[in-house]
Amino acid sequence: MDGWLDALPWLTGGLVLAAALVVLRRPVEWLLGAALRTGVGLAVLYALSGVGGLAGVHLGVNLVNALVLGLLGAPGFGLLLMVHWVLGL
């Protein structure tokens, strides 16, 4: 009987963890996808930072710009350019 009582917290914790993973599967997938797209956006900003000077485009390589570019894609790039133009940076 003592064996079951010792294993009961581990079994309960395992069941709670399994239930949490089932419930939170979609939000975790969304966060991982957003992180991946943000990383790609950061890479694109870095690539454009070298070439952008020739075209007169100077966008900062930072997390906020990468989030906008990663989550919105090409319209996000247009948005960043418009904000840059309107604010006169």
PDB file of N, CA, C and O in Angstrom:
ATOM      1  N   MET A   1       0.814  -1.194   0.000  1.00  0.00           N
ATOM      2  CA  MET A   1       0.000   0.000   0.000  1.00  0.00           C
ATOM      3  C   MET A   1       0.861   1.263   0.000  1.00  0.00           C
ATOM      4  O   MET A   1       0.486   2.276  -0.590  1.00  0.00           O
ATOM      5  N   ASP A   2       2.013   1.197   0.664  1.00  0.00           N
ATOM      6  CA  ASP A   2       2.875   2.369   0.716  1.00  0.00           C
ATOM      7  C   ASP A   2       3.431   2.712  -0.658  1.00  0.00           C
ATOM      8  O   ASP A   2       3.695   3.880  -0.943  1.00  0.00           O
ATOM      9  N   GLY A   3       3.612   1.712  -1.510  1.00  0.00           N
ATOM     10  CA  GLY A   3       4.107   1.957  -2.850  1.00  0.00           C
ATOM     11  C   GLY A   3       3.147   2.819  -3.662  1.00  0.00           C
ATOM     12  O   GLY A   3       3.574   3.721  -4.382  1.00  0.00           O
ATOM     13  N   TRP A   4       1.853   2.540  -3.546  1.00  0.00           N
ATOM     14  CA  TRP A   4       0.847   3.333  -4.255  1.00  0.00           C
ATOM     15  C   TRP A   4       0.770   4.754  -3.723  1.00  0.00           C
ATOM     16  O   TRP A   4       0.600   5.705  -4.485  1.00  0.00           O
ATOM     17  N   LEU A   5       0.895   4.890  -2.413  1.00  0.00           N
ATOM     18  CA  LEU A   5       0.832   6.233  -1.823  1.00  0.00           C
ATOM     19  C   LEU A   5       2.056   7.064  -2.205  1.00  0.00           C
ATOM     20  O   LEU A   5       1.962   8.282  -2.352  1.00  0.00           O
ATOM     21  N   ASP A   6       3.201   6.403  -2.366  1.00  0.00           N
ATOM     22  CA  ASP A   6       4.394   7.124  -2.793  1.00  0.00           C
ATOM     23  C   ASP A   6       4.310   7.525  -4.259  1.00  0.00           C
ATOM     24  O   ASP A   6       4.831   8.573  -4.641  1.00  0.00           O
ATOM     25  N   ALA A   7       3.667   6.712  -5.082  1.00  0.00           N
ATOM     26  CA  ALA A   7       3.582   6.981  -6.515  1.00  0.00           C
ATOM     27  C   ALA A   7       2.417   7.902  -6.870  1.00  0.00           C
ATOM     28  O   ALA A   7       2.376   8.450  -7.972  1.00  0.00           O
ATOM     29  N   LEU A   8       1.470   8.078  -5.947  1.00  0.00           N
ATOM     30  CA  LEU A   8       0.274   8.868  -6.233  1.00  0.00           C
ATOM     31  C   LEU A   8       0.580  10.315  -6.638  1.00  0.00           C
ATOM     32  O   LEU A   8      -0.026  10.796  -7.596  1.00  0.00           O
ATOM     33  N   PRO A   9       1.483  11.033  -5.965  1.00  0.00           N
ATOM     34  CA  PRO A   9       1.783  12.403  -6.424  1.00  0.00           C
ATOM     35  C   PRO A   9       2.382  12.430  -7.827  1.00  0.00           C
ATOM     36  O   PRO A   9       2.077  13.334  -8.605  1.00  0.00           O
ATOM     37  N   TRP A  10       3.225  11.462  -8.162  1.00  0.00           N
ATOM     38  CA  TRP A  10       3.826  11.409  -9.489  1.00  0.00           C
ATOM     39  C   TRP A  10       2.778  11.105 -10.555  1.00  0.00           C
ATOM     40  O   TRP A  10       2.807  11.686 -11.640  1.00  0.00           O
ATOM     41  N   LEU A  11       1.867  10.209 -10.254  1.00  0.00           N
ATOM     42  CA  LEU A  11       0.802   9.894 -11.203  1.00  0.00           C
ATOM     43  C   LEU A  11      -0.123  11.092 -11.404  1.00  0.00           C
ATOM     44  O   LEU A  11      -0.515  11.400 -12.529  1.00  0.00           O
ATOM     45  N   THR A  12      -0.465  11.755 -10.320  1.00  0.00           N
ATOM     46  CA  THR A  12      -1.332  12.926 -10.412  1.00  0.00           C
ATOM     47  C   THR A  12      -0.643  14.043 -11.193  1.00  0.00           C
ATOM     48  O   THR A  12      -1.261  14.683 -12.043  1.00  0.00           O
ATOM     49  N   GLY A  13       0.628  14.273 -10.905  1.00  0.00           N
ATOM     50  CA  GLY A  13       1.371  15.299 -11.630  1.00  0.00           C
ATOM     51  C   GLY A  13       1.486  14.971 -13.112  1.00  0.00           C
ATOM     52  O   GLY A  13       1.383  15.861 -13.956  1.00  0.00           O
ATOM     53  N   GLY A  14       1.700  13.699 -13.433  1.00  0.00           N
ATOM     54  CA  GLY A  14       1.771  13.287 -14.833  1.00  0.00           C
ATOM     55  C   GLY A  14       0.456  13.479 -15.556  1.00  0.00           C
ATOM     56  O   GLY A  14       0.437  13.915 -16.707  1.00  0.00           O
ATOM     57  N   LEU A  15      -0.646  13.159 -14.891  1.00  0.00           N
ATOM     58  CA  LEU A  15      -1.962  13.359 -15.498  1.00  0.00           C
ATOM     59  C   LEU A  15      -2.268  14.843 -15.688  1.00  0.00           C
ATOM     60  O   LEU A  15      -2.834  15.228 -16.711  1.00  0.00           O
ATOM     61  N   VAL A  16      -1.904  15.669 -14.728  1.00  0.00           N
ATOM     62  CA  VAL A  16      -2.125  17.114 -14.854  1.00  0.00           C
ATOM     63  C   VAL A  16      -1.268  17.681 -15.987  1.00  0.00           C
ATOM     64  O   VAL A  16      -1.729  18.526 -16.754  1.00  0.00           O
ATOM     65  N   LEU A  17      -0.025  17.217 -16.089  1.00  0.00           N
ATOM     66  CA  LEU A  17       0.841  17.674 -17.167  1.00  0.00           C
ATOM     67  C   LEU A  17       0.303  17.246 -18.533  1.00  0.00           C
ATOM     68  O   LEU A  17       0.316  18.035 -19.478  1.00  0.00           O
ATOM     69  N   ALA A  18      -0.166  16.015 -18.641  1.00  0.00           N
ATOM     70  CA  ALA A  18      -0.727  15.538 -19.903  1.00  0.00           C
ATOM     71  C   ALA A  18      -1.976  16.333 -20.281  1.00  0.00           C
ATOM     72  O   ALA A  18      -2.161  16.683 -21.447  1.00  0.00           O
ATOM     73  N   ALA A  19      -2.831  16.619 -19.300  1.00  0.00           N
ATOM     74  CA  ALA A  19      -4.038  17.407 -19.572  1.00  0.00           C
ATOM     75  C   ALA A  19      -3.674  18.832 -19.989  1.00  0.00           C
ATOM     76  O   ALA A  19      -4.306  19.398 -20.881  1.00  0.00           O
ATOM     77  N   ALA A  20      -2.661  19.409 -19.350  1.00  0.00           N
ATOM     78  CA  ALA A  20      -2.238  20.767 -19.713  1.00  0.00           C
ATOM     79  C   ALA A  20      -1.680  20.798 -21.130  1.00  0.00           C
ATOM     80  O   ALA A  20      -1.928  21.751 -21.868  1.00  0.00           O
ATOM     81  N   LEU A  21      -0.936  19.778 -21.517  1.00  0.00           N
ATOM     82  CA  LEU A  21      -0.398  19.731 -22.876  1.00  0.00           C
ATOM     83  C   LEU A  21      -1.499  19.590 -23.917  1.00  0.00           C
ATOM     84  O   LEU A  21      -1.407  20.164 -25.002  1.00  0.00           O
ATOM     85  N   VAL A  22      -2.528  18.838 -23.598  1.00  0.00           N
ATOM     86  CA  VAL A  22      -3.655  18.682 -24.530  1.00  0.00           C
ATOM     87  C   VAL A  22      -4.417  19.998 -24.660  1.00  0.00           C
ATOM     88  O   VAL A  22      -4.789  20.395 -25.764  1.00  0.00           O
ATOM     89  N   VAL A  23      -4.647  20.669 -23.543  1.00  0.00           N
ATOM     90  CA  VAL A  23      -5.411  21.917 -23.558  1.00  0.00           C
ATOM     91  C   VAL A  23      -4.618  23.045 -24.216  1.00  0.00           C
ATOM     92  O   VAL A  23      -5.190  23.854 -24.946  1.00  0.00           O
ATOM     93  N   LEU A  24      -3.325  23.107 -23.971  1.00  0.00           N
ATOM     94  CA  LEU A  24      -2.507  24.220 -24.451  1.00  0.00           C
ATOM     95  C   LEU A  24      -1.775  23.918 -25.754  1.00  0.00           C
ATOM     96  O   LEU A  24      -0.849  24.645 -26.114  1.00  0.00           O
ATOM     97  N   ARG A  25      -2.162  22.874 -26.462  1.00  0.00           N
ATOM     98  CA  ARG A  25      -1.447  22.493 -27.683  1.00  0.00           C
ATOM     99  C   ARG A  25      -1.485  23.593 -28.733  1.00  0.00           C
ATOM    100  O   ARG A  25      -0.450  23.948 -29.297  1.00  0.00           O
ATOM    101  N   ARG A  26      -2.648  24.127 -28.996  1.00  0.00           N
ATOM    102  CA  ARG A  26      -2.765  25.159 -30.034  1.00  0.00           C
ATOM    103  C   ARG A  26      -2.040  26.458 -29.664  1.00  0.00           C
ATOM    104  O   ARG A  26      -1.351  27.014 -30.519  1.00  0.00           O
ATOM    105  N   PRO A  27      -2.160  26.966 -28.439  1.00  0.00           N
ATOM    106  CA  PRO A  27      -1.397  28.184 -28.120  1.00  0.00           C
ATOM    107  C   PRO A  27       0.119  27.979 -28.211  1.00  0.00           C
ATOM    108  O   PRO A  27       0.842  28.879 -28.638  1.00  0.00           O
ATOM    109  N   VAL A  28       0.594  26.810 -27.814  1.00  0.00           N
ATOM    110  CA  VAL A  28       2.027  26.547 -27.898  1.00  0.00           C
ATOM    111  C   VAL A  28       2.455  26.469 -29.360  1.00  0.00           C
ATOM    112  O   VAL A  28       3.516  26.977 -29.721  1.00  0.00           O
ATOM    113  N   GLU A  29       1.646  25.840 -30.198  1.00  0.00           N
ATOM    114  CA  GLU A  29       1.952  25.788 -31.625  1.00  0.00           C
ATOM    115  C   GLU A  29       1.963  27.190 -32.220  1.00  0.00           C
ATOM    116  O   GLU A  29       2.828  27.508 -33.036  1.00  0.00           O
ATOM    117  N   TRP A  30       1.014  28.029 -31.820  1.00  0.00           N
ATOM    118  CA  TRP A  30       0.963  29.395 -32.321  1.00  0.00           C
ATOM    119  C   TRP A  30       2.198  30.177 -31.886  1.00  0.00           C
ATOM    120  O   TRP A  30       2.777  30.910 -32.688  1.00  0.00           O
ATOM    121  N   LEU A  31       2.611  30.028 -30.613  1.00  0.00           N
ATOM    122  CA  LEU A  31       3.789  30.747 -30.126  1.00  0.00           C
ATOM    123  C   LEU A  31       5.060  30.290 -30.829  1.00  0.00           C
ATOM    124  O   LEU A  31       5.915  31.112 -31.158  1.00  0.00           O
ATOM    125  N   LEU A  32       5.193  28.990 -31.061  1.00  0.00           N
ATOM    126  CA  LEU A  32       6.366  28.491 -31.771  1.00  0.00           C
ATOM    127  C   LEU A  32       6.377  28.981 -33.218  1.00  0.00           C
ATOM    128  O   LEU A  32       7.431  29.335 -33.745  1.00  0.00           O
ATOM    129  N   GLY A  33       5.223  29.001 -33.854  1.00  0.00           N
ATOM    130  CA  GLY A  33       5.133  29.521 -35.217  1.00  0.00           C
ATOM    131  C   GLY A  33       5.463  31.004 -35.275  1.00  0.00           C
ATOM    132  O   GLY A  33       6.150  31.455 -36.191  1.00  0.00           O
ATOM    133  N   ALA A  34       4.974  31.762 -34.299  1.00  0.00           N
ATOM    134  CA  ALA A  34       5.270  33.195 -34.254  1.00  0.00           C
ATOM    135  C   ALA A  34       6.758  33.433 -34.016  1.00  0.00           C
ATOM    136  O   ALA A  34       7.342  34.349 -34.595  1.00  0.00           O
ATOM    137  N   ALA A  35       7.368  32.617 -33.171  1.00  0.00           N
ATOM    138  CA  ALA A  35       8.807  32.744 -32.928  1.00  0.00           C
ATOM    139  C   ALA A  35       9.601  32.429 -34.192  1.00  0.00           C
ATOM    140  O   ALA A  35      10.591  33.097 -34.488  1.00  0.00           O
ATOM    141  N   LEU A  36       9.171  31.418 -34.931  1.00  0.00           N
ATOM    142  CA  LEU A  36       9.851  31.070 -36.177  1.00  0.00           C
ATOM    143  C   LEU A  36       9.706  32.189 -37.205  1.00  0.00           C
ATOM    144  O   LEU A  36      10.684  32.566 -37.850  1.00  0.00           O
ATOM    145  N   ARG A  37       8.499  32.721 -37.360  1.00  0.00           N
ATOM    146  CA  ARG A  37       8.287  33.808 -38.311  1.00  0.00           C
ATOM    147  C   ARG A  37       9.045  35.073 -37.899  1.00  0.00           C
ATOM    148  O   ARG A  37       9.532  35.810 -38.756  1.00  0.00           O
ATOM    149  N   THR A  38       9.147  35.324 -36.595  1.00  0.00           N
ATOM    150  CA  THR A  38       9.904  36.469 -36.119  1.00  0.00           C
ATOM    151  C   THR A  38      11.392  36.300 -36.424  1.00  0.00           C
ATOM    152  O   THR A  38      12.070  37.262 -36.784  1.00  0.00           O
ATOM    153  N   GLY A  39      11.890  35.085 -36.281  1.00  0.00           N
ATOM    154  CA  GLY A  39      13.280  34.821 -36.635  1.00  0.00           C
ATOM    155  C   GLY A  39      13.538  35.042 -38.111  1.00  0.00           C
ATOM    156  O   GLY A  39      14.576  35.587 -38.487  1.00  0.00           O
ATOM    157  N   VAL A  40      12.603  34.625 -38.948  1.00  0.00           N
ATOM    158  CA  VAL A  40      12.742  34.860 -40.390  1.00  0.00           C
ATOM    159  C   VAL A  40      12.678  36.360 -40.678  1.00  0.00           C
ATOM    160  O   VAL A  40      13.432  36.866 -41.508  1.00  0.00           O
ATOM    161  N   GLY A  41      11.788  37.064 -40.000  1.00  0.00           N
ATOM    162  CA  GLY A  41      11.701  38.521 -40.163  1.00  0.00           C
ATOM    163  C   GLY A  41      12.985  39.208 -39.742  1.00  0.00           C
ATOM    164  O   GLY A  41      13.409  40.173 -40.378  1.00  0.00           O
ATOM    165  N   LEU A  42      13.609  38.723 -38.679  1.00  0.00           N
ATOM    166  CA  LEU A  42      14.877  39.281 -38.229  1.00  0.00           C
ATOM    167  C   LEU A  42      15.972  39.039 -39.268  1.00  0.00           C
ATOM    168  O   LEU A  42      16.799  39.914 -39.527  1.00  0.00           O
ATOM    169  N   ALA A  43      15.969  37.849 -39.857  1.00  0.00           N
ATOM    170  CA  ALA A  43      16.953  37.541 -40.900  1.00  0.00           C
ATOM    171  C   ALA A  43      16.748  38.427 -42.126  1.00  0.00           C
ATOM    172  O   ALA A  43      17.718  38.881 -42.734  1.00  0.00           O
ATOM    173  N   VAL A  44      15.493  38.675 -42.488  1.00  0.00           N
ATOM    174  CA  VAL A  44      15.211  39.537 -43.639  1.00  0.00           C
ATOM    175  C   VAL A  44      15.642  40.973 -43.341  1.00  0.00           C
ATOM    176  O   VAL A  44      16.217  41.638 -44.204  1.00  0.00           O
ATOM    177  N   LEU A  45      15.374  41.450 -42.143  1.00  0.00           N
ATOM    178  CA  LEU A  45      15.820  42.801 -41.781  1.00  0.00           C
ATOM    179  C   LEU A  45      17.332  42.910 -41.821  1.00  0.00           C
ATOM    180  O   LEU A  45      17.872  43.922 -42.267  1.00  0.00           O
ATOM    181  N   TYR A  46      18.017  41.878 -41.359  1.00  0.00           N
ATOM    182  CA  TYR A  46      19.485  41.895 -41.383  1.00  0.00           C
ATOM    183  C   TYR A  46      19.996  41.904 -42.819  1.00  0.00           C
ATOM    184  O   TYR A  46      20.944  42.617 -43.146  1.00  0.00           O
ATOM    185  N   ALA A  47      19.354  41.102 -43.676  1.00  0.00           N
ATOM    186  CA  ALA A  47      19.765  41.058 -45.080  1.00  0.00           C
ATOM    187  C   ALA A  47      19.489  42.390 -45.769  1.00  0.00           C
ATOM    188  O   ALA A  47      20.278  42.835 -46.603  1.00  0.00           O
ATOM    189  N   LEU A  48      18.382  43.022 -45.427  1.00  0.00           N
ATOM    190  CA  LEU A  48      18.042  44.311 -46.049  1.00  0.00           C
ATOM    191  C   LEU A  48      18.852  45.478 -45.484  1.00  0.00           C
ATOM    192  O   LEU A  48      18.931  46.535 -46.110  1.00  0.00           O
ATOM    193  N   SER A  49      19.451  45.295 -44.313  1.00  0.00           N
ATOM    194  CA  SER A  49      20.209  46.402 -43.735  1.00  0.00           C
ATOM    195  C   SER A  49      21.444  46.715 -44.567  1.00  0.00           C
ATOM    196  O   SER A  49      21.866  47.869 -44.640  1.00  0.00           O
ATOM    197  N   GLY A  50      22.025  45.701 -45.193  1.00  0.00           N
ATOM    198  CA  GLY A  50      23.184  45.950 -46.037  1.00  0.00           C
ATOM    199  C   GLY A  50      22.815  46.526 -47.384  1.00  0.00           C
ATOM    200  O   GLY A  50      23.496  47.422 -47.883  1.00  0.00           O
ATOM    201  N   VAL A  51      21.756  46.030 -47.977  1.00  0.00           N
ATOM    202  CA  VAL A  51      21.341  46.454 -49.308  1.00  0.00           C
ATOM    203  C   VAL A  51      20.421  47.673 -49.243  1.00  0.00           C
ATOM    204  O   VAL A  51      20.348  48.449 -50.196  1.00  0.00           O
ATOM    205  N   GLY A  52      19.732  47.838 -48.140  1.00  0.00           N
ATOM    206  CA  GLY A  52      18.758  48.917 -48.016  1.00  0.00           C
ATOM    207  C   GLY A  52      19.372  50.302 -48.096  1.00  0.00           C
ATOM    208  O   GLY A  52      18.711  51.246 -48.531  1.00  0.00           O
ATOM    209  N   GLY A  53      20.614  50.439 -47.688  1.00  0.00           N
ATOM    210  CA  GLY A  53      21.271  51.735 -47.762  1.00  0.00           C
ATOM    211  C   GLY A  53      21.402  52.231 -49.192  1.00  0.00           C
ATOM    212  O   GLY A  53      21.359  53.436 -49.441  1.00  0.00           O
ATOM    213  N   LEU A  54      21.560  51.314 -50.127  1.00  0.00           N
ATOM    214  CA  LEU A  54      21.662  51.696 -51.536  1.00  0.00           C
ATOM    215  C   LEU A  54      20.330  52.227 -52.063  1.00  0.00           C
ATOM    216  O   LEU A  54      20.302  53.105 -52.925  1.00  0.00           O
ATOM    217  N   ALA A  55      19.229  51.690 -51.539  1.00  0.00           N
ATOM    218  CA  ALA A  55      17.898  52.098 -51.987  1.00  0.00           C
ATOM    219  C   ALA A  55      17.303  53.198 -51.117  1.00  0.00           C
ATOM    220  O   ALA A  55      16.210  53.686 -51.407  1.00  0.00           O
ATOM    221  N   GLY A  56      18.000  53.596 -50.056  1.00  0.00           N
ATOM    222  CA  GLY A  56      17.493  54.646 -49.176  1.00  0.00           C
ATOM    223  C   GLY A  56      16.558  54.138 -48.103  1.00  0.00           C
ATOM    224  O   GLY A  56      15.824  54.925 -47.505  1.00  0.00           O
ATOM    225  N   VAL A  57      16.566  52.854 -47.845  1.00  0.00           N
ATOM    226  CA  VAL A  57      15.708  52.257 -46.818  1.00  0.00           C
ATOM    227  C   VAL A  57      16.583  51.916 -45.618  1.00  0.00           C
ATOM    228  O   VAL A  57      17.497  51.097 -45.719  1.00  0.00           O
ATOM    229  N   HIS A  58      16.298  52.547 -44.488  1.00  0.00           N
ATOM    230  CA  HIS A  58      17.084  52.312 -43.280  1.00  0.00           C
ATOM    231  C   HIS A  58      16.154  51.878 -42.160  1.00  0.00           C
ATOM    232  O   HIS A  58      15.691  52.711 -41.381  1.00  0.00           O
ATOM    233  N   LEU A  59      15.881  50.604 -42.070  1.00  0.00           N
ATOM    234  CA  LEU A  59      15.062  50.069 -40.984  1.00  0.00           C
ATOM    235  C   LEU A  59      15.981  49.430 -39.954  1.00  0.00           C
ATOM    236  O   LEU A  59      16.946  48.751 -40.303  1.00  0.00           O
ATOM    237  N   GLY A  60      15.673  49.653 -38.691  1.00  0.00           N
ATOM    238  CA  GLY A  60      16.484  49.077 -37.635  1.00  0.00           C
ATOM    239  C   GLY A  60      16.278  47.571 -37.527  1.00  0.00           C
ATOM    240  O   GLY A  60      15.185  47.056 -37.760  1.00  0.00           O
ATOM    241  N   VAL A  61      17.350  46.883 -37.170  1.00  0.00           N
ATOM    242  CA  VAL A  61      17.274  45.439 -36.954  1.00  0.00           C
ATOM    243  C   VAL A  61      17.028  45.243 -35.457  1.00  0.00           C
ATOM    244  O   VAL A  61      17.967  45.176 -34.664  1.00  0.00           O
ATOM    245  N   ASN A  62      15.755  45.153 -35.089  1.00  0.00           N
ATOM    246  CA  ASN A  62      15.407  44.963 -33.687  1.00  0.00           C
ATOM    247  C   ASN A  62      14.193  44.037 -33.576  1.00  0.00           C
ATOM    248  O   ASN A  62      13.587  43.664 -34.581  1.00  0.00           O
ATOM    249  N   LEU A  63      13.859  43.683 -32.366  1.00  0.00           N
ATOM    250  CA  LEU A  63      12.807  42.701 -32.139  1.00  0.00           C
ATOM    251  C   LEU A  63      11.430  43.213 -32.544  1.00  0.00           C
ATOM    252  O   LEU A  63      10.621  42.438 -33.053  1.00  0.00           O
ATOM    253  N   VAL A  64      11.144  44.484 -32.334  1.00  0.00           N
ATOM    254  CA  VAL A  64       9.821  45.022 -32.684  1.00  0.00           C
ATOM    255  C   VAL A  64       9.619  44.983 -34.191  1.00  0.00           C
ATOM    256  O   VAL A  64       8.570  44.549 -34.667  1.00  0.00           O
ATOM    257  N   ASN A  65      10.615  45.434 -34.942  1.00  0.00           N
ATOM    258  CA  ASN A  65      10.507  45.394 -36.403  1.00  0.00           C
ATOM    259  C   ASN A  65      10.421  43.958 -36.892  1.00  0.00           C
ATOM    260  O   ASN A  65       9.675  43.670 -37.828  1.00  0.00           O
ATOM    261  N   ALA A  66      11.171  43.051 -36.275  1.00  0.00           N
ATOM    262  CA  ALA A  66      11.128  41.650 -36.678  1.00  0.00           C
ATOM    263  C   ALA A  66       9.757  41.037 -36.382  1.00  0.00           C
ATOM    264  O   ALA A  66       9.258  40.235 -37.172  1.00  0.00           O
ATOM    265  N   LEU A  67       9.144  41.405 -35.255  1.00  0.00           N
ATOM    266  CA  LEU A  67       7.791  40.918 -34.934  1.00  0.00           C
ATOM    267  C   LEU A  67       6.779  41.408 -35.961  1.00  0.00           C
ATOM    268  O   LEU A  67       5.949  40.634 -36.437  1.00  0.00           O
ATOM    269  N   VAL A  68       6.847  42.693 -36.304  1.00  0.00           N
ATOM    270  CA  VAL A  68       5.913  43.250 -37.292  1.00  0.00           C
ATOM    271  C   VAL A  68       6.109  42.565 -38.636  1.00  0.00           C
ATOM    272  O   VAL A  68       5.140  42.157 -39.276  1.00  0.00           O
ATOM    273  N   LEU A  69       7.342  42.439 -39.058  1.00  0.00           N
ATOM    274  CA  LEU A  69       7.633  41.820 -40.345  1.00  0.00           C
ATOM    275  C   LEU A  69       7.295  40.334 -40.338  1.00  0.00           C
ATOM    276  O   LEU A  69       6.790  39.809 -41.330  1.00  0.00           O
ATOM    277  N   GLY A  70       7.568  39.658 -39.235  1.00  0.00           N
ATOM    278  CA  GLY A  70       7.297  38.231 -39.158  1.00  0.00           C
ATOM    279  C   GLY A  70       5.819  37.905 -39.098  1.00  0.00           C
ATOM    280  O   GLY A  70       5.368  36.939 -39.712  1.00  0.00           O
ATOM    281  N   LEU A  71       5.064  38.702 -38.364  1.00  0.00           N
ATOM    282  CA  LEU A  71       3.639  38.402 -38.196  1.00  0.00           C
ATOM    283  C   LEU A  71       2.788  38.920 -39.352  1.00  0.00           C
ATOM    284  O   LEU A  71       1.780  38.305 -39.701  1.00  0.00           O
ATOM    285  N   LEU A  72       3.184  40.047 -39.952  1.00  0.00           N
ATOM    286  CA  LEU A  72       2.369  40.624 -41.020  1.00  0.00           C
ATOM    287  C   LEU A  72       2.913  40.345 -42.415  1.00  0.00           C
ATOM    288  O   LEU A  72       2.184  40.489 -43.397  1.00  0.00           O
ATOM    289  N   GLY A  73       4.165  39.952 -42.521  1.00  0.00           N
ATOM    290  CA  GLY A  73       4.747  39.627 -43.817  1.00  0.00           C
ATOM    291  C   GLY A  73       5.037  40.872 -44.641  1.00  0.00           C
ATOM    292  O   GLY A  73       5.481  41.890 -44.110  1.00  0.00           O
ATOM    293  N   ALA A  74       4.783  40.784 -45.944  1.00  0.00           N
ATOM    294  CA  ALA A  74       5.060  41.897 -46.857  1.00  0.00           C
ATOM    295  C   ALA A  74       4.257  43.151 -46.495  1.00  0.00           C
ATOM    296  O   ALA A  74       4.813  44.247 -46.565  1.00  0.00           O
ATOM    297  N   PRO A  75       2.968  43.047 -46.108  1.00  0.00           N
ATOM    298  CA  PRO A  75       2.275  44.264 -45.656  1.00  0.00           C
ATOM    299  C   PRO A  75       2.926  44.887 -44.418  1.00  0.00           C
ATOM    300  O   PRO A  75       2.889  46.104 -44.242  1.00  0.00           O
ATOM    301  N   GLY A  76       3.512  44.065 -43.576  1.00  0.00           N
ATOM    302  CA  GLY A  76       4.233  44.583 -42.422  1.00  0.00           C
ATOM    303  C   GLY A  76       5.462  45.374 -42.827  1.00  0.00           C
ATOM    304  O   GLY A  76       5.794  46.381 -42.202  1.00  0.00           O
ATOM    305  N   PHE A  77       6.139  44.918 -43.876  1.00  0.00           N
ATOM    306  CA  PHE A  77       7.288  45.653 -44.392  1.00  0.00           C
ATOM    307  C   PHE A  77       6.840  47.009 -44.928  1.00  0.00           C
ATOM    308  O   PHE A  77       7.493  48.025 -44.691  1.00  0.00           O
ATOM    309  N   GLY A  78       5.720  47.019 -45.653  1.00  0.00           N
ATOM    310  CA  GLY A  78       5.162  48.288 -46.128  1.00  0.00           C
ATOM    311  C   GLY A  78       4.777  49.194 -44.978  1.00  0.00           C
ATOM    312  O   GLY A  78       4.999  50.403 -45.037  1.00  0.00           O
ATOM    313  N   LEU A  79       4.205  48.624 -43.937  1.00  0.00           N
ATOM    314  CA  LEU A  79       3.832  49.400 -42.752  1.00  0.00           C
ATOM    315  C   LEU A  79       5.062  50.016 -42.100  1.00  0.00           C
ATOM    316  O   LEU A  79       5.046  51.188 -41.724  1.00  0.00           O
ATOM    317  N   LEU A  80       6.121  49.235 -41.967  1.00  0.00           N
ATOM    318  CA  LEU A  80       7.352  49.761 -41.375  1.00  0.00           C
ATOM    319  C   LEU A  80       7.931  50.899 -42.222  1.00  0.00           C
ATOM    320  O   LEU A  80       8.404  51.902 -41.689  1.00  0.00           O
ATOM    321  N   LEU A  81       7.889  50.731 -43.532  1.00  0.00           N
ATOM    322  CA  LEU A  81       8.391  51.790 -44.406  1.00  0.00           C
ATOM    323  C   LEU A  81       7.540  53.049 -44.300  1.00  0.00           C
ATOM    324  O   LEU A  81       8.078  54.156 -44.291  1.00  0.00           O
ATOM    325  N   MET A  82       6.213  52.897 -44.218  1.00  0.00           N
ATOM    326  CA  MET A  82       5.324  54.052 -44.094  1.00  0.00           C
ATOM    327  C   MET A  82       5.536  54.772 -42.766  1.00  0.00           C
ATOM    328  O   MET A  82       5.574  56.002 -42.730  1.00  0.00           O
ATOM    329  N   VAL A  83       5.674  54.028 -41.686  1.00  0.00           N
ATOM    330  CA  VAL A  83       5.922  54.643 -40.366  1.00  0.00           C
ATOM    331  C   VAL A  83       7.244  55.370 -40.392  1.00  0.00           C
ATOM    332  O   VAL A  83       7.358  56.476 -39.863  1.00  0.00           O
ATOM    333  N   HIS A  84       8.247  54.761 -41.002  1.00  0.00           N
ATOM    334  CA  HIS A  84       9.558  55.387 -41.104  1.00  0.00           C
ATOM    335  C   HIS A  84       9.464  56.684 -41.902  1.00  0.00           C
ATOM    336  O   HIS A  84      10.086  57.684 -41.543  1.00  0.00           O
ATOM    337  N   TRP A  85       8.695  56.667 -42.974  1.00  0.00           N
ATOM    338  CA  TRP A  85       8.540  57.850 -43.820  1.00  0.00           C
ATOM    339  C   TRP A  85       7.745  58.955 -43.102  1.00  0.00           C
ATOM    340  O   TRP A  85       8.121  60.126 -43.148  1.00  0.00           O
ATOM    341  N   VAL A  86       6.639  58.566 -42.436  1.00  0.00           N
ATOM    342  CA  VAL A  86       5.774  59.553 -41.778  1.00  0.00           C
ATOM    343  C   VAL A  86       6.508  60.204 -40.614  1.00  0.00           C
ATOM    344  O   VAL A  86       6.414  61.416 -40.423  1.00  0.00           O
ATOM    345  N   LEU A  87       7.234  59.415 -39.840  1.00  0.00           N
ATOM    346  CA  LEU A  87       7.939  59.979 -38.684  1.00  0.00           C
ATOM    347  C   LEU A  87       9.218  60.701 -39.099  1.00  0.00           C
ATOM    348  O   LEU A  87       9.807  61.422 -38.295  1.00  0.00           O
ATOM    349  N   GLY A  88       9.651  60.516 -40.337  1.00  0.00           N
ATOM    350  CA  GLY A  88      10.834  61.206 -40.825  1.00  0.00           C
ATOM    351  C   GLY A  88      12.112  60.735 -40.169  1.00  0.00           C
ATOM    352  O   GLY A  88      13.033  61.520 -39.946  1.00  0.00           O
ATOM    353  N   LEU A  89      12.166  59.473 -39.866  1.00  0.00           N
ATOM    354  CA  LEU A  89      13.373  58.935 -39.208  1.00  0.00           C
ATOM    355  C   LEU A  89      14.394  58.718 -40.231  1.00  0.00           C
ATOM    356  O   LEU A  89      15.496  58.270 -39.917  1.00  0.00           O
TER     357      LEU A  89
END
